[in-house]
């Protein structure tokens, strides 16, 4: 079926938490505020996806790794797909397991941690247009 026949709709095939034709990207520039984070943008940056108001991204944090402790003005939604770990939301820390969902409200300090000896994999959905994160000391 051609793009013409599907109106640009598509299926992105996945296997073992990697998606066909989707590059594995650096989480951000190395600055010592994170460790062991892989990122793939699954939907929202591909050809014909400009009309999506959001991006669907997959993050995988290696055992012992963590994302940057940061805050920003935009919200995001997270769905844990694999592994176990923790999320810091403000002054509280919550355990995470597959199928847990996390809402990160605007300006909430947050960090994801794969601190239980296994990779932590999750989908993260954010607005296409958003502000830059600000690391927290």
C-alpha positions, 0 to 999 in steps of 0.5 A, spaced: 500 500 500 502 506 498 502 513 502 497 515 497 493 509 499 494 510 506 493 518 507 501 518 509 499 513 515 504 508 517 506 502 521 513 503 525 515 495 526 518 494 533 522 488 536 525 488 543 524 495 544 527 498 538 524 500 532 525 499 524 528 505 521 528 509 527 535 512 529 538 511 536 539 518 538 543 521 544 539 523 550 542 530 550 549 533 550 554 530 555 554 534 561 555 529 567 547 530 569 545 523 566 548 516 565 546 511 560 540 514 556 538 512 549 532 516 545 528 514 539 523 518 536 518 514 534 512 518 531 512 526 530 519 527 526 518 523 520 515 525 513 508 527 513 508 527 521 508 535 521 501 535 523 502 531 529 502 536 535 506 531 539 512 527 539 512 520 541 519 518 544 522 511 547 527 512 552 531 506 555 535 507 561 541 502 562 542 499 569 545 504 574 543 510 569 539 516 570 536 522 566 537 529 568 534 532 574 530 538 571 524 542 570 521 545 564 514 549 562 511 543 558 508 537 561 509 530 559 506 523 559 510 517 561 508 509 560 513 504 563 514 499 558 519 494 561 524 494 567 523 497 574 526 503 577 524 510 580 521 517 578 523 523 582 517 528 582 518 534 586 520 532 593 517 525 592 520 518 589 516 513 586 517 506 584 516 504 577 514 498 574 511 496 567 504 499 565 505 504 570 503 511 567 507 518 570 504 525 569 509 530 569 506 537 571 509 543 568 515 546 572 515 539 576 523 537 578 523 530 575 528 524 574 528 517 572 532 512 575 534 505 573 536 503 580 534 496 581 539 493 576 535 492 570 534 497 564 528 502 564 524 503 558 518 508 557 514 512 552 514 519 553 509 523 550 511 531 549 508 537 545 512 538 539 513 545 541 516 546 548 521 550 552 528 547 553 529 543 560 533 547 565 537 542 570 537 542 577 543 543 581 
